[in-house]
Amino acid sequence: MFVAATSRCFNHLSLEAALLQLVELEYSAVEIMLEERDGHFKPSQVAADLEQAIVLCRQSHRLTPVALGVDIDAPEPEYYRQFTACCRLAKAIKVVTVNVRSGELGTPFNAEVERLRKLVAIAARDGIRVGLLTEKGRMTENPDTAVVLCDHVKGLGIALDPSHYLHLPHAGLHLEQMLKRVYHVRLRDSTPDQVQVRVGQGEVEYGRIISQLSKVHYDRALCVDILPMPDVDQLTEMRKMRLLLESLL
C-alpha cells in the first residue's frame, strides 16, 4: 500500500497548481478527478478534446496518476460517449482504475446493474477496471447492496470510502464483507454525523482498515480526500494525514 491524494484536495486551484502543491507536500501519487460540476477537468472536455486532456494529465509533476474519479452529468448516449473517452484517457496515462458513483437512492436495481455492466464492458476494451464508490445518499450507502451489485456485474469492484459507513452500527463488520472486492480507497477523518472533520477529531480507525486490507493483500492506494474547510489550514491537514498514514504502513 502507498499514500496518494485526490486532485480535489486543492479544488480551488488549477489542476497544475493543485498537483504542484501535492508534490510540495511530498505526496507521490494522485487520483485525478474528472467531475462535470466541480472537477479540474470535466468529462465533457475529455470527450471534446481527448488529446488535450492527455497532455494536461501527463504534466503531473513527478506524481504518479493511480486512478481517475469520474462523475458524468449527461443523458444517454452522451453519458457512455464521455465515459468511453475517460477510459481512453486512463489508458493513455497508464491508469488502471476508473472510479464512478452509484445510482441515486430510488434507482431501480436492474437499471443500475445494466448501467454498470455497460460501464465495465466499455472499460474492459481499454484494459481498465471500474470501482464503484461507497457513498451515503446513493445505492452503495448500504454495504450489502454494494456487494450484491458487484456480484451481479462481473469485473466490478469497490472504491471504498469508509467515512460514509461510520453512521452504521458495527461499521467495521460491514467493511469486512467487501474488502476482497476493493480496487481503491479514499480516506479522511470523519464522525457518524460529519463526513469530514479535522484530522484527529474523527472516528475513522485507519490502523484497523489498513490491517484488514493487508489481510486480503490489497497493495494499492490509500488516497487522501480532504476538501478545503473554512478557517482550517489545508496544507497542515494534508501533511498530518500523509504522515499519519505513512506511520501505519
N, C-alpha and C positions, 0 to 999 in steps of 0.2 A: 504494500500500500504506500501511497505517497500523497502529499498535500497539494491541492490545487485551489483555484478560486474562480468564481464566475466573473465575467467582464462587467456584469451589472452591479458589482460591489462599488463601482465608481460610475454609476449611470448618469451622473451629472457632467461627466467629462466626455470628450470624443473617444472613439474606440482606441485610437493611437495613444492618447493621453492616459486612458484607463490601463492599457497594457504596460505602458512605461511606469505607471505608479505601482503596479503589481511587481514589476521587476525590482524597483527600488525597495519594496518591502520583502524582497528575497523569496518570492514565490517563483516556482519554476514551470508551472503548468496552468492552463486556463480552459474553462468551458466558455466558449463564445456564444452569447445569447442573440438569437435571431427572433425578435419579437415585433410583431406588427405595430403594436401601440407604444411600447417603451424600450425597444431594443436599440442597440447601437447601429445595427444594420437590420433592415426589415426583410422578411421572406419575399415580399413583392419586389424588392430591389434586387435580391438574388436572382429571381426568375427573369427580371427585366435585363440584367447585365451580369451574367454569371462570371465572365472573365474578370470584370472589375472587382466582384466580390472575392474571387480567388486571390487577386493581387493584394487587396486590403487585409485579408485574413492571414496571408503568408507573412505580412510585415508584423510578426508577433514579438519582435524584440527579445529573442532568446527564450521566450515562453513556448512550451510545447502545447499545442491545442490537443485536448484529450476528449472533448465532446462538443456537440452543438446543442443548445437548448432552443427548440423551435416552437413558436406559438403563432399559428397562421390564422388570420381573420378574413376568410374568404369563403364563398359558397362553392359547391361542386360545379363544374370540374376544375375550376381555378385552384381550389384547395389542393388537389392532388398534383397539379402542374407545379405549384410553388414548392410542395414537399419534394417532388422529384428533383427540382433544382437545388434544394438544400442538401439532398443526398449526394448529388454530383459535386457540390462544394465540399462536402465532408470527405469524399473520396480523393479529391484533388489536394486537400491539405492533410491527408493521411489520418483522418479521424474515423474511428470505428463505430462510435455510438452517437445516435441522434435521440435526444430526449423530447417527448411530447406530453401534452396534458391529456388526461382522460376526459370523457364527456361530462357535461354538467349533470348534476343530480336531476333525475327525471328522464334522462335519455333512455330509451328502450334498450335493454341488454343486447338483444340480437342485432340492433342497428349499430351499437358500439363495437360488437365483435366483427361485424362486416367492415366497418371503417378501419379497425386496427389490422385486420387481415390484409386489406389493400395497402396500408402503410408498410407493413412488414414485407409484402411482396415487392413493392416499389424499392424499398431499401435494399433488399437482397440482391437486386440486379447490380448494385454497385458494391456489394460486399459489406454493407452497413447493417447494423442491428439497431432495433428500436427499443428504447427504455421508456416505460410508462411511469410518469411522475406520480408519487403518492401525495395527495393534496386534499386538505379539508375543504368541503364545499363542492367536491366533484365525486365521481363514482368511486374513485380509489380512496375516499376517506374511510371506507370500510375495508380493512385489510383482507377480509375473506373475499370480497368482490374483486380486489386487485389480483389475488391469487387465482381465482376462478377465470378471470379474463386471460391470464397467462396460460391457463390450462386449455382454454378454447382457441387460442391463437398461437400456433406453433412458431417458435422463434422469438416471441415477445418476452421481454424481461422487465425488471422493475428499476426505476430510478428512485431510490429510497430517500425520502426526506422525513426523518423521524420526528421532526418538530410538529408535524401535523397529526401525530398519534399520541401525543402526551396527554390529551384530554380523555383518552380511553383508559378504563380500568385495566391493570395488568398490561401496560403498553409493551413491556419487554417481551412478553409471551407472544404478542401479535407479530413482533418483528421476526421471531424465530421461524415462523412458518413461511416467510417469504425470502429468507436470506439466500437460499440456493439459486434464487431467480434474479438476484441483484446484479445489474450491469453498471450502476453508477450510484454515487452517494453525494447528497448535499447536506451541509451542516451549518448550524448557527446555534446560539443559546436561546432557549425558549422556556415558557411556562405553560401549563394547561390552558391559561386564558389569553396568553400573548404569544404569537408565533415568533416574535423576535424581541429579545431584551439584551441588555449589555452583557458582554462575556463575563461569566462568573456569577450572574444574578439569576440564572435559569436552572432548569432541572434535567437537562439533557445529559445522559450518562455516557460520555464519549468513550471512556475506557471499556465499558461493557459492550458497547456497539462494536468497537474495534476488535475486542476479544471474540465476539460472536462471528464477525466477518472472517477473522483469521481461521476459525474452525471449518469454514466452508471454502477456504483457500481463495478468498477474494484478494486480488492483487492489483486493484486499480485505484482510481482517485477518491480521496476524501475531499470534496470540493466545498470550500468555504463560500457561503452565500449570504453575506450580511449586507443589507441595504442601508444607505446612509440614514441616520436618525437625527432629529433636531437637537442641537446643543450637545452632541456627542462627537468626540474626535474619531473620525472614521479610520485614520491611519493607526491610531492606538488600538482600536478594536481589531483591526485586521492583523496587526502584529501580534497581539495577545493570542488570537485564535490560532495563528500559524505555530507559534511557539508551544502552545498547549497541545495541539495535535501531534506535532513532531516529538514532543516528550513522551507520548504514549505509544509511539511506533517502535 
